[in-house]
C-alpha cells in the first residue's frame, strides 16, 4: 500500500514539473519572453534614437534603404525582409514613417512572406525610359497591393491593388528617371526588392516661344524633362 501511494505521489510530482503548465515549461516560456524583450529593446533604441535623429538632420535619410542599412549596421546579424526586422530569432514589424516598432511578430521561422523577384532593368533604344518586371506570389493569404517607390518616395501612378490574389502576379514597370527603385508587395507581410536604374538621358524639346512668323531676332523655348538627376548647366552651341 505504501509503495502504491509513493508511486502516485511521484507521478503527480513529475506531472507538475514536466506538463504544459509545469515548472520547466514556465521557465522556458519566461526565458523566451525575456529574450524577445531584449531583442525588442535593442531595436527600439536604434529606431527611436538613431533613426529619428537621422530623419531630422540627415538630408540623405529615407525610410527604405537608408533605414535598413542603419538598423543592420547598428545591430550585428540583423536581417531585414520587407517591413520586418529579424533580431536573432525574433521578428518585429517596422512602422517606417516614424520610425518605430509596429508590432511584435514572434518567432521569425513561423512567418510567411510573399515571394518576389525583380528583373534587371532594360533601357529603351532612345534612352528615355527603362523597364523591369516584378513577379510576386503569396499562396497563403494572397497579395493585396504592389507599389513602386523611388528613393524612399511612393510613385502614385505605379500603385496597383489586388483582392488577396493567390496566383502569381506579373507586373511590368516603365520609368523615366534614374535612381534606386523599390518594389513593395503587400500580403499578410510586406516583401520588397530594389533595382537600380541608370543610363536614362534628359530629353530636350525646342518650340517657338510665341512666334508665328520669321523675324531676324526671336526666341525659342527650350524644355528639358528631368530624369531624376538635377540639370545644373545648359549650353548653347552655334555653328
Secondary structure, DSSP 8 states (H G I E B T S, - for coil): -HHHHHHHHHHHHHHHHHSTTSHHHHHHHHHHHHHHHHHHHHHHHIIIIIIHHHHHH-TT--TTHHHHHHHHHHSTT-EEETTEEEETTEEEEEETTTTEEEEEEEEGGG----EEEE---EE-TTSS-EEEEEEEE-TTT-EEEEEEEETTEE-GGG-EEEEEE-S-EEEEEEE-S-EEEEEEEESSSEEEEEEEE-----EEEEEESS--S--SS--EEEEEE--SS----------
